């Protein structure tokens, strides 16, 4: 519940405020994810292969978004729409 309450403002915001707010939410996200994965593995609701596939997908998406966390977004063509959507210098709604 703490994770959901602290993450809610990030969901409803139309601007990129997560840079300043995410550090307070990250520990809750990690704890919730670890608990959910542990519970699902213990109850045999998912297999280790499914978990490995999921973690592989997470790593791939994270690698694609890594330039955003290093302030090199504009060096990659595929991230231009994301940069334009959150740029304070671009007119919204184009």
Sine and cosine of phi, psi and omega as CSV:
sin_phi,cos_phi,sin_psi,cos_psi,sin_omega,cos_omega
0.00,0.00,-0.63,0.78,0.02,-1.00
-0.88,0.48,-0.64,0.77,0.03,-1.00
-0.88,0.47,-0.74,0.67,-0.03,-1.00
-0.89,0.46,-0.67,0.74,0.00,-1.00
-0.92,0.40,-0.65,0.76,-0.03,-1.00
-0.98,0.20,-0.40,0.92,-0.01,-1.00
-1.00,0.05,-0.35,0.94,-0.08,-1.00
-0.82,0.57,-0.70,0.71,0.02,-1.00
-0.87,0.50,-0.51,0.86,0.03,-1.00
-0.95,0.32,-0.51,0.86,0.00,-1.00
-0.95,0.30,-0.68,0.74,-0.10,-1.00
-1.00,0.09,-0.20,0.98,-0.02,-1.00
-0.97,0.24,0.64,-0.77,0.04,-1.00
-1.00,-0.10,0.01,1.00,0.01,-1.00
-0.83,-0.56,0.29,-0.96,-0.10,-0.99
-0.98,0.19,0.98,0.17,0.01,-1.00
-0.99,-0.10,-0.04,1.00,-0.08,-1.00
-0.91,0.42,-0.38,0.92,0.00,-1.00
-0.85,0.53,-0.60,0.80,-0.03,-1.00
-1.00,-0.10,-0.42,0.91,-0.09,-1.00
-0.99,-0.14,-0.42,0.91,-0.08,-1.00
-0.87,0.49,-0.61,0.79,-0.01,-1.00
-0.83,0.55,-0.50,0.86,0.03,-1.00
-0.97,0.24,-0.38,0.92,-0.07,-1.00
-1.00,-0.10,-0.45,0.89,-0.12,-0.99
-0.83,0.56,-0.70,0.71,0.02,-1.00
-0.86,0.51,-0.64,0.77,0.03,-1.00
-0.91,0.43,-0.64,0.77,0.01,-1.00
-0.90,0.44,-0.69,0.73,0.02,-1.00
-0.91,0.42,-0.69,0.72,0.01,-1.00
-0.90,0.44,-0.70,0.71,0.01,-1.00
-0.90,0.44,-0.68,0.73,0.01,-1.00
-0.90,0.43,-0.72,0.69,0.00,-1.00
-0.89,0.46,-0.66,0.75,0.02,-1.00
-0.90,0.43,-0.70,0.71,-0.02,-1.00
-0.90,0.43,-0.70,0.72,0.01,-1.00
-0.90,0.43,-0.69,0.72,0.01,-1.00
-0.88,0.47,-0.70,0.72,0.00,-1.00
-0.91,0.43,-0.69,0.73,0.00,-1.00
-0.91,0.41,-0.61,0.79,0.05,-1.00
-0.93,0.36,-0.65,0.76,-0.01,-1.00
-0.91,0.41,-0.57,0.82,-0.02,-1.00
-1.00,-0.03,0.09,1.00,0.01,-1.00
0.85,0.52,0.51,0.86,0.06,-1.00
-0.99,0.14,-0.38,0.92,0.12,-0.99
-0.72,-0.70,0.43,-0.90,0.03,-1.00
-0.99,-0.12,0.20,-0.98,0.04,-1.00
-0.91,0.42,-0.50,0.86,0.03,-1.00
-0.92,0.40,-0.68,0.74,0.03,-1.00
-0.90,0.44,-0.68,0.74,0.03,-1.00
-0.89,0.46,-0.68,0.73,0.02,-1.00
-0.89,0.45,-0.65,0.76,0.05,-1.00
-0.90,0.44,-0.69,0.73,0.03,-1.00
-0.89,0.46,-0.73,0.68,0.01,-1.00
-0.90,0.43,-0.57,0.82,0.09,-1.00
-0.89,0.45,-0.67,0.74,0.04,-1.00
-0.90,0.43,-0.65,0.76,0.03,-1.00
-0.89,0.46,-0.68,0.73,0.01,-1.00
-0.90,0.43,-0.64,0.77,0.00,-1.00
-0.90,0.43,-0.72,0.69,0.02,-1.00
-0.91,0.42,-0.64,0.76,0.03,-1.00
-0.89,0.45,-0.63,0.78,0.02,-1.00
-0.91,0.42,-0.61,0.79,0.03,-1.00
-0.92,0.38,-0.53,0.85,-0.02,-1.00
-1.00,-0.05,-0.06,1.00,-0.01,-1.00
-0.82,0.57,-0.64,0.77,0.01,-1.00
-0.85,0.53,-0.44,0.90,0.03,-1.00
-0.93,0.38,-0.56,0.83,-0.02,-1.00
-0.99,0.16,-0.21,0.98,0.02,-1.00
-0.95,-0.31,0.21,0.98,0.03,-1.00
0.86,0.51,0.60,0.80,0.05,-1.00
-0.86,-0.51,0.48,0.87,-0.07,-1.00
-0.86,0.52,-0.68,0.73,-0.10,-1.00
-0.96,0.29,-0.15,0.99,0.04,-1.00
-0.99,0.17,-0.15,0.99,-0.05,-1.00
-0.85,-0.52,0.83,-0.56,-0.08,-1.00
-0.87,0.50,-0.64,0.77,-0.07,-1.00
-0.92,0.38,-0.27,0.96,0.01,-1.00
-0.99,-0.15,-0.03,1.00,0.00,-1.00
-0.85,0.53,-0.69,0.72,0.03,-1.00
-0.88,0.48,-0.59,0.81,0.02,-1.00
-0.92,0.38,-0.70,0.72,0.01,-1.00
-0.89,0.45,-0.65,0.76,0.00,-1.00
-0.93,0.38,-0.58,0.81,-0.03,-1.00
-0.91,0.41,-0.52,0.85,-0.07,-1.00
-0.94,-0.33,0.14,0.99,0.00,-1.00
-0.97,0.23,0.77,-0.64,0.04,-1.00
-0.97,0.26,-0.18,0.98,-0.06,-1.00
-1.00,-0.09,-0.19,0.98,0.01,-1.00
-0.99,-0.13,0.58,-0.82,0.06,-1.00
-0.96,0.28,0.79,-0.62,0.00,-1.00
-0.97,0.25,0.55,-0.83,0.08,-1.00
1.00,0.00,0.25,0.97,0.04,-1.00
-0.95,0.32,0.00,0.00,0.00,0.00
